[in-house]
């Protein structure tokens, strides 16, 4: 929960206690406010500690090999849309763990931070939209948006990613369900 929401809840609790007679003096109200604010800050700190960094692969082939050990046998292919966390380093490889708890090694050169990559992709696509570079002008655009059709901002983003008009490695965003574009834009464009 965001700090703003937690402080808002704290203030509502203080007002509730004050209006119901549970808090009679200004000092008591301040003590309640301080206690609730401390709890909110602690809860936010605990929540941020529990956030796991997500990573993806970036490879021109659209996949990279997951190996049983650094330089070892290939277990399977890891595609650019698959998220994982890093649980260690060995030689030039990252030891990774997937949501299904499977683990393996991927070469360092193929691993990128998911959140950073999303922001990079959204910044590029946002610039394209500002300049209407995703529209189908006389030079032609791969998306095929005509000047008559007015797609939503999200539709424009998805089409830019679907047709790889942004930097390489953004194709994983070419699906409405890949991420919550609205919240990611708020996070990335600050």
C-alpha positions as CSV (number, residue, x, y, z in Angstrom):
1,X,0.0,0.0,0.0
2,X,1.4,3.4,-0.8
3,X,2.5,5.8,1.9
4,X,-0.2,8.3,0.8
5,X,-2.9,5.7,1.2
6,X,-1.6,4.6,4.6
7,X,-1.4,8.2,5.9
8,X,-4.9,8.8,4.6
9,X,-6.2,5.7,6.5
10,X,-4.4,6.9,9.6
11,X,-6.1,10.3,9.4
12,X,-9.5,8.7,8.9
13,X,-8.9,6.5,12.0
14,X,-7.9,9.6,14.0
15,X,-11.0,11.5,12.9
16,X,-13.1,8.4,13.7
17,X,-11.7,8.2,17.2
18,X,-12.1,11.9,17.8
19,X,-15.7,12.0,16.6
20,X,-16.6,8.9,18.7
21,X,-15.1,10.2,21.9
22,X,-12.2,7.8,21.9
23,X,-9.6,10.6,21.7
24,X,-10.3,13.6,23.8
25,X,-7.3,15.9,23.5
26,X,-5.0,17.1,20.8
27,X,-2.1,15.3,22.4
28,X,-3.9,12.0,22.3
29,X,-4.8,12.6,18.7
30,X,-1.1,13.3,17.9
31,X,-0.1,10.1,19.8
32,X,-2.5,8.0,17.8
33,X,-1.4,9.7,14.5
34,X,2.3,9.0,15.3
35,X,1.6,5.3,16.2
36,X,-0.4,4.7,13.0
37,X,2.2,6.6,10.9
38,X,5.0,4.5,12.4
39,X,3.0,1.3,11.6
40,X,2.4,2.5,8.0
41,X,6.1,3.2,7.5
42,X,7.1,-0.2,8.9
43,X,4.5,-1.9,6.7
44,X,5.7,-0.1,3.6
45,X,9.3,-1.0,4.4
46,X,8.4,-4.7,4.9
47,X,6.4,-4.7,1.6
48,X,9.3,-3.1,-0.3
49,X,11.7,-5.7,1.2
50,X,9.5,-8.5,-0.1
51,X,9.5,-7.3,-3.7
52,X,11.4,-9.6,-6.0
53,X,13.3,-8.1,-8.9
54,X,12.1,-9.7,-12.2
55,X,14.4,-10.3,-15.1
56,X,13.9,-11.4,-18.7
57,X,16.2,-12.4,-21.5
58,X,17.1,-10.1,-24.4
59,X,18.3,-12.0,-27.4
60,X,17.9,-11.4,-31.1
61,X,16.7,-15.0,-31.5
62,X,13.8,-14.3,-29.1
63,X,15.1,-17.0,-26.7
64,X,18.2,-18.0,-24.8
65,X,19.4,-21.3,-23.5
66,X,18.8,-22.4,-19.9
67,X,21.7,-24.6,-18.8
68,X,22.1,-27.1,-16.0
69,X,25.4,-25.5,-15.1
70,X,27.6,-22.7,-16.6
71,X,28.5,-23.8,-20.1
72,X,26.8,-27.1,-19.4
73,X,24.0,-29.0,-21.2
74,X,20.9,-27.1,-22.3
75,X,17.8,-27.8,-20.2
76,X,15.4,-25.8,-22.3
77,X,14.9,-22.5,-24.2
78,X,13.9,-19.4,-22.2
79,X,11.8,-17.0,-24.3
80,X,11.8,-13.3,-24.1
81,X,8.4,-13.1,-22.4
82,X,9.4,-15.4,-19.5
83,X,10.2,-13.7,-16.2
84,X,12.5,-15.1,-13.6
85,X,14.6,-14.0,-10.6
86,X,18.3,-14.1,-10.1
87,X,19.4,-16.2,-7.2
88,X,23.2,-16.3,-7.8
89,X,26.2,-15.7,-10.1
90,X,28.8,-18.1,-11.3
91,X,31.5,-17.3,-13.8
92,X,29.8,-15.4,-16.6
93,X,26.3,-16.8,-15.9
94,X,23.4,-15.9,-13.7
95,X,21.7,-18.6,-11.7
96,X,18.0,-18.0,-12.2
97,X,14.8,-19.3,-10.7
98,X,11.4,-19.4,-12.5
99,X,7.9,-19.1,-11.0
100,X,7.5,-22.9,-11.2
101,X,10.7,-23.2,-9.0
102,X,12.8,-24.6,-11.8
103,X,16.4,-23.3,-11.9
104,X,19.3,-23.1,-14.2
105,X,22.0,-20.8,-15.7
106,X,21.7,-18.1,-18.4
107,X,24.7,-16.2,-19.8
108,X,25.1,-12.7,-18.3
109,X,24.9,-11.0,-21.7
110,X,21.3,-12.2,-22.2
111,X,19.8,-11.1,-18.8
112,X,18.1,-7.7,-18.4
113,X,16.1,-6.2,-15.6
114,X,12.4,-6.5,-16.5
115,X,11.4,-3.1,-14.9
116,X,14.3,-1.2,-16.6
117,X,13.5,-2.8,-20.0
118,X,9.7,-2.0,-19.7
119,X,10.6,1.7,-19.0
120,X,13.0,1.8,-21.9
121,X,10.4,0.4,-24.2
122,X,7.6,2.7,-22.9
123,X,9.8,5.8,-23.2
124,X,10.6,5.0,-26.8
125,X,7.0,4.1,-27.7
126,X,5.7,7.3,-26.0
127,X,8.1,9.4,-28.1
128,X,6.8,7.7,-31.3
129,X,3.2,8.4,-30.3
130,X,4.0,12.0,-29.5
131,X,5.4,12.4,-33.0
132,X,2.6,10.2,-34.6
133,X,5.4,8.0,-36.0
134,X,3.2,4.9,-35.6
135,X,0.5,6.2,-38.1
136,X,0.2,5.0,-41.7
137,X,1.4,8.1,-43.6
138,X,2.3,8.1,-47.3
139,X,5.6,6.5,-46.4
140,X,3.7,3.6,-44.8
141,X,3.9,2.3,-41.3
142,X,4.0,-1.4,-40.3
143,X,1.1,-0.9,-37.8
144,X,-1.3,0.2,-40.5
145,X,-3.1,2.8,-38.5
146,X,-5.0,4.9,-40.9
147,X,-5.6,8.6,-40.2
148,X,-9.3,7.8,-40.0
149,X,-9.0,5.3,-37.1
150,X,-8.4,6.7,-33.6
151,X,-7.0,3.8,-31.5
152,X,-6.6,4.2,-27.8
153,X,-3.2,5.1,-26.4
154,X,-2.8,1.5,-25.1
155,X,-3.7,0.1,-28.6
156,X,-1.1,2.3,-30.1
157,X,1.5,1.1,-27.6
158,X,0.7,-2.6,-28.2
159,X,0.9,-2.2,-32.0
160,X,4.3,-0.5,-31.7
161,X,5.6,-3.4,-29.7
162,X,3.8,-6.0,-31.8
163,X,5.5,-4.7,-34.9
164,X,8.9,-4.1,-33.3
165,X,9.0,-0.4,-34.0
166,X,10.8,0.2,-30.7
167,X,14.3,-0.8,-29.7
168,X,15.0,-4.5,-30.0
169,X,13.7,-6.7,-27.2
170,X,10.3,-4.9,-26.7
171,X,8.2,-7.4,-28.5
172,X,7.2,-9.1,-25.2
173,X,5.0,-6.1,-24.7
174,X,3.0,-6.7,-27.8
175,X,0.1,-8.1,-25.9
176,X,-2.5,-6.2,-23.8
177,X,-2.1,-8.7,-21.0
178,X,1.7,-8.6,-20.8
179,X,1.7,-5.7,-18.3
180,X,-0.6,-3.1,-16.9
181,X,0.4,-0.2,-19.2
182,X,-1.3,2.5,-17.1
183,X,0.5,1.6,-13.9
184,X,3.8,1.0,-15.7
185,X,3.6,4.3,-17.4
186,X,3.0,6.0,-14.1
187,X,6.1,4.2,-12.6
188,X,8.3,4.8,-15.6
189,X,7.5,8.4,-16.7
190,X,8.2,10.4,-13.5
